[in-house]
């Protein structure tokens, strides 16, 4: 019996000690949980893996502590191991001692770069030590062209083309005679557009980005410039995965006025509001899902008053309010309300220091009139 009591006592003491340790350890529980979550998040990046470009050309490879990076044409670009060994290669896979991928040894004429297997991977024309004329780059394991570029006096001019392994265009660029980019189009491996940039107009820049999964338009940006390249207006359009507008913002830089339009899932406009110097303004419009106007708040610039209108879903005016000034919280000078058949129902009008309300019947016949403020 005594022995059983000793065992019970030991168990109780053990539990008390364990409980004490547990209570002391509790503050560090969240830290450990966070660390475990962090390890889960980075696991895909620390594990051995291979990453490929869309056309199957190897882009990155990791084996243990060794990491390999590849040029777009498939040539080895860099090998890093143990964060110490860092070897770099040119587009032919040849070891180089500096970060520059290539440096011509030809002052005038054609410079050629060969792979480690002796195959030509690049041909570049030089004049006075600068790229001038055509330049071609080939995939490392074939004679298929990866890039066709054109230069003059060291800068890109005219058309530049970059290809997938199957020969389809991946990137198309066009530069003017001064080396400024005017057009750039990128494509998915499937052939659909990935993004486009149009800088051909002097005072207008347009860029479009497409959704990788649905291939529908994702974002669009239009920037308007002055002659001295100062941004005047900036318009940004955002679309859902099906290419239907979600919202559009338009910012006028000079006045610091921003207009925002929000859309329903069916593509119809839901509401429009404005911000001035980052502060929401009382003017704007809201719409029903069927496209009809719901509310309309606007300034009467002649009388310097804010007018608020509310509409039925069928498009008929429901009520109208005229505020004393440009603020929504200002005193109301006039209010009128209608039935859904368009007939007047109720009216409040400020006359001097009085406010007079009127009620109307179904035929708009005056039924009742009353002074609700001021002298009676």
C-alpha positions in Angstrom: 0.0 0.0 0.0 2.8 2.3 0.9 4.5 1.5 -2.3 1.4 2.4 -4.4 1.2 5.7 -2.6 4.8 6.4 -3.4 4.1 5.7 -7.1 1.1 8.1 -7.0 3.1 10.7 -5.3 5.9 10.5 -8.0 3.3 10.7 -10.8 1.8 13.8 -9.2 5.2 15.4 -8.7 6.1 14.6 -12.3 2.9 16.1 -13.6 3.4 19.3 -11.6 7.0 19.7 -12.9 5.9 19.1 -16.4 3.1 21.6 -16.0 5.5 24.1 -14.6 7.9 23.6 -17.5 5.0 23.9 -19.9 3.8 27.2 -18.4 7.3 28.6 -18.6 7.6 27.4 -22.2 4.3 28.8 -23.4 5.5 32.3 -24.3 7.8 30.8 -26.9 5.1 28.6 -28.4 4.1 31.2 -31.0 7.7 31.8 -32.0 8.1 28.1 -32.7 4.8 28.0 -34.7 5.9 31.0 -36.8 9.3 29.4 -37.5 7.6 26.2 -38.6 5.3 28.2 -40.9 8.3 30.0 -42.3 10.0 26.7 -43.0 6.9 25.5 -44.8 6.8 28.6 -47.0 10.5 28.5 -48.0 10.6 24.7 -48.5 9.8 24.9 -52.2 12.7 27.3 -52.7 15.3 25.4 -50.6 14.5 22.0 -52.1 16.3 20.6 -55.1 14.4 21.7 -58.2 14.5 22.8 -61.9 12.8 25.9 -63.3 12.2 26.2 -67.0 11.3 29.0 -69.4 7.9 28.7 -71.1 9.4 26.9 -74.1 11.2 24.3 -72.0 14.6 25.9 -71.9 16.3 25.4 -68.5 16.3 28.6 -66.5 17.5 27.5 -63.0 18.7 24.3 -61.3 19.4 23.5 -57.7 21.1 20.4 -56.3 22.0 20.6 -52.7 24.0 23.7 -52.1 24.9 24.1 -55.8 22.8 26.5 -57.9 23.0 27.0 -61.7 21.5 29.9 -63.7 21.1 29.8 -67.4 20.9 32.4 -70.2 17.7 32.6 -72.2 19.4 30.8 -75.1 20.1 27.8 -72.9 23.8 28.5 -72.1 25.0 28.2 -68.5 25.2 31.8 -67.1 26.3 31.4 -63.5 27.2 28.7 -60.9 27.1 29.4 -57.2 28.0 27.0 -54.5 28.2 27.4 -50.7 27.6 31.1 -51.2 31.3 31.4 -52.0 32.1 29.9 -55.3 30.6 32.2 -58.0 31.5 31.4 -61.6 30.0 33.3 -64.5 29.7 32.4 -68.2 29.0 34.2 -71.5 26.2 33.3 -73.8 28.4 30.5 -75.2 28.9 28.9 -71.8 32.5 30.1 -71.6 33.9 31.3 -68.3 34.3 35.0 -67.9 36.0 37.0 -65.2 33.7 39.9 -65.0 30.0 40.7 -64.9 29.8 41.9 -68.5 28.4 39.1 -70.7 30.6 40.0 -73.7 33.3 42.4 -74.7 34.2 42.6 -78.4 37.8 42.0 -79.4 36.9 43.4 -82.9 37.1 47.1 -83.5 35.6 46.9 -87.0 33.9 43.9 -88.5 32.1 40.8 -87.3 32.7 39.4 -83.8 31.7 35.8 -83.2 31.1 33.9 -79.9 31.4 30.1 -79.9 30.1 27.6 -77.4 32.3 25.3 -75.5 31.6 22.7 -78.2 32.7 25.0 -80.9 29.3 25.9 -82.3 28.6 29.6 -83.1 26.1 31.2 -80.8 26.4 34.9 -81.6 27.4 37.1 -84.5 27.8 40.9 -84.0 28.8 43.7 -86.3 31.1 46.4 -84.9 32.2 49.8 -86.0 34.7 51.9 -84.2 34.4 49.5 -81.2 30.6 49.8 -81.0 27.8 47.6 -82.0 26.7 48.8 -85.5 24.5 46.7 -87.7 22.9 43.3 -87.1 23.4 41.0 -84.2 22.2 37.4 -84.0 22.1 35.0 -81.1 21.4 31.3 -81.4 20.2 28.7 -78.9 23.1 26.9 -77.4 22.1 23.4 -78.5 21.0 24.2 -82.1 21.2 26.7 -84.9 17.8 28.1 -84.1 17.8 31.9 -83.7 17.0 33.2 -80.3 17.5 36.9 -81.0 17.8 39.3 -83.9 18.9 42.8 -83.0 19.9 46.0 -84.9 22.3 48.7 -83.7 23.7 51.9 -84.7 26.6 53.5 -82.9 26.1 51.2 -79.9 22.4 51.8 -79.4 19.4 49.7 -80.5 17.5 51.1 -83.6 14.7 49.6 -85.7 13.3 46.2 -85.0 14.4 43.7 -82.4 13.0 40.2 -82.3 13.4 37.5 -79.6 12.1 33.9 -80.3 10.9 30.9 -78.4 12.6 27.6 -79.2 9.8 26.6 -81.6 10.5 29.8 -83.7 7.5 31.8 -82.5 8.0 35.4 -81.4 8.4 35.9 -77.7 9.2 39.7 -77.7 9.1 42.3 -80.5 10.5 45.7 -80.0 10.9 48.7 -82.3 13.2 51.7 -81.6 13.3 55.0 -83.4 16.5 56.5 -85.0 17.4 58.1 -81.6 17.4 54.8 -79.8 14.0 55.4 -78.0 11.7 52.5 -77.5 8.4 53.0 -79.4 6.7 49.6 -79.5 7.1 46.5 -77.4 4.9 43.4 -77.6 5.4 40.3 -75.5 3.7 36.9 -76.1 2.8 33.8 -74.2 4.2 30.5 -75.5 0.7 29.8 -76.7 0.9 32.8 -79.1 -1.6 35.0 -77.3 -0.4 38.5 -76.3 1.2 38.9 -72.8 1.7 42.6 -72.8 2.0 45.5 -75.2 3.6 49.0 -75.0 2.8 51.7 -77.5 4.9 54.9 -77.3 4.5 55.9 -81.0 2.4 59.0 -80.2 4.3 62.1 -79.0 2.2 62.9 -76.0 0.6 59.5 -75.2 1.9 56.2 -73.8 -0.3 53.1 -73.6 0.5 49.8 -72.0 -1.6 46.6 -71.7 -1.1 43.5 -69.6 -3.0 40.2 -70.1 -4.0 37.4 -67.7 -1.7 34.4 -68.0 -4.5 31.8 -67.4 -7.4 33.3 -69.3 -5.4 35.3 -71.8 -7.9 38.2 -71.3 -6.9 41.8 -70.7 -5.8 42.3 -67.1 -4.6 45.9 -66.8 -4.4 48.9 -69.1 -2.6 52.2 -68.5 -2.7 55.4 -70.5 -0.4 58.3 -69.7 -0.7 61.7 -71.4 2.4 63.9 -71.4 3.2 67.6 -72.2 5.8 68.5 -74.8 8.4 68.5 -72.0 7.5 65.0 -70.9 5.6 66.2 -67.8 2.7 63.8 -66.9 -0.7 65.5 -67.4 -3.1 62.7 -66.9 -2.8 59.1 -65.8 -5.6 56.5 -66.6 -5.5 53.0 -65.1 -8.0 50.3 -66.0 -8.3 47.0 -64.1 -10.2 43.9 -65.3 -11.3 40.7 -63.7 -10.0 37.3 -64.9 -12.7 37.2 -67.6 -11.6 40.5 -69.1 -14.5 42.5 -67.7 -13.8 46.0 -66.2 -13.5 46.1 -62.4 -12.5 49.8 -61.9 -10.9 52.7 -63.7 -9.0 55.6 -62.1 -8.2 58.8 -63.9 -5.9 61.3 -62.3 -5.4 64.9 -63.5 -2.0 65.8 -62.1 -2.3 69.6 -62.5 -5.5 69.9 -60.4 -4.8 66.8 -58.2 -8.3 65.6 -59.1 -8.9 61.8 -59.3 -11.9 60.1 -60.8 -12.7 56.5 -59.9 -15.2 54.3 -61.7 -16.3 51.0 -60.2 -18.1 48.3 -62.3 -20.5 45.5 -61.6 -19.5 41.9 -62.6 -21.7 42.2 -65.7 -19.6 45.2 -66.9 -22.1 47.9 -66.1 -20.9 51.0 -64.2 -21.7 50.8 -60.5 -20.6 54.2 -59.2 -18.3 57.1 -59.9 -16.6 59.2 -57.2 -14.0 62.0 -57.1 -11.1 62.9 -54.8 -9.4 66.2 -54.6 -5.9 66.3 -53.0 -6.8 62.8 -51.6 -10.1 64.0 -50.0 -13.4 62.4 -51.1 -15.7 64.9 -52.7 -19.5 64.9 -52.3 -20.1 64.8 -56.1 -20.5 61.5 -58.0 -23.0 59.0 -59.4 -24.3 55.5 -58.5 -26.0 53.1 -60.9 -28.4 50.2 -60.7 -27.1 46.9 -62.0 -29.3 47.3 -65.1 -27.4 50.4 -66.0 -29.9 53.0 -65.0 -28.9 55.9 -62.8 -29.5 55.5 -59.1 -28.1 58.7 -57.5 -26.5 61.8 -59.0 -24.7 64.5 -56.9 -23.4 67.5 -58.9 -22.5 71.2 -58.6 -24.7 73.9 -60.0 -21.8 76.1 -61.0 -24.1 79.1 -61.8 -25.7 79.2 -58.3 -22.8 77.5 -56.5 -25.0 74.9 -54.9 -24.9 71.1 -54.6 -27.8 69.2 -56.1 -28.6 65.6 -55.2 -30.9 63.4 -57.3 -32.3 60.0 -56.5 -33.9 57.8 -59.2 -36.2 54.7 -59.2 -34.8 51.6 -60.9 -37.1 52.2 -63.8 -35.2 55.4 -64.6 -37.8 57.9 -63.2 -36.7 60.7 -60.8 -37.6 59.8 -57.2 -36.4 62.9 -55.3 -34.3 66.0 -55.8 -32.5 68.1 -53.1 -30.8 71.5 -53.5 -28.3 72.2 -50.8 -27.5 75.8 -49.7 -23.8 75.5 -50.8 -21.3 72.9 -52.1 -21.4 70.8 -49.0 -23.6 67.8 -48.5 -24.1 68.7 -44.8 -25.3 72.2 -45.6 -28.8 73.4 -45.1 -31.4 72.3 -47.6 -33.1 75.0 -49.7 -35.4 72.8 -51.7 -36.5 69.1 -51.7 -39.1 67.4 -53.9 -40.2 63.7 -54.0 -42.0 61.8 -56.7 -44.0 58.6 -57.0 -42.6 55.9 -59.2 -45.1 56.9 -62.0 -43.4 60.4 -62.1 -46.1 62.3 -60.3 -45.1 64.8 -57.6 -45.8 63.6 -54.0 -44.0 65.8 -51.5 -42.2 69.2 -51.5 -40.2 71.4 -49.1 -39.2 74.9 -50.1 -37.3 77.5 -48.2 -38.8 81.0 -48.5 -37.0 83.6 -46.6 -36.7 82.4 -43.0 -39.5 79.8 -43.5 -39.7 76.3 -44.8 -43.0 75.3 -46.4 -43.9 71.7 -47.0 -46.6 70.5 -49.4 -48.3 67.2 -49.9 -49.8 66.2 -53.3 -52.4 63.6 -54.3 -52.0 61.0 -57.1 -53.0 63.6 -59.7 -50.5 66.1 -58.2 -53.4 68.1 -56.7 -52.2 70.0 -53.5 -53.7 68.2 -50.5 -51.9 69.9 -47.6 -49.5 72.8 -46.9 -47.7 73.6 -43.7 -44.9 75.9 -42.4 -42.3 73.7 -40.6 -39.7 76.4 -39.8 -39.7 80.1 -39.1 -42.6 82.3 -38.2 -46.1 80.8 -38.6 
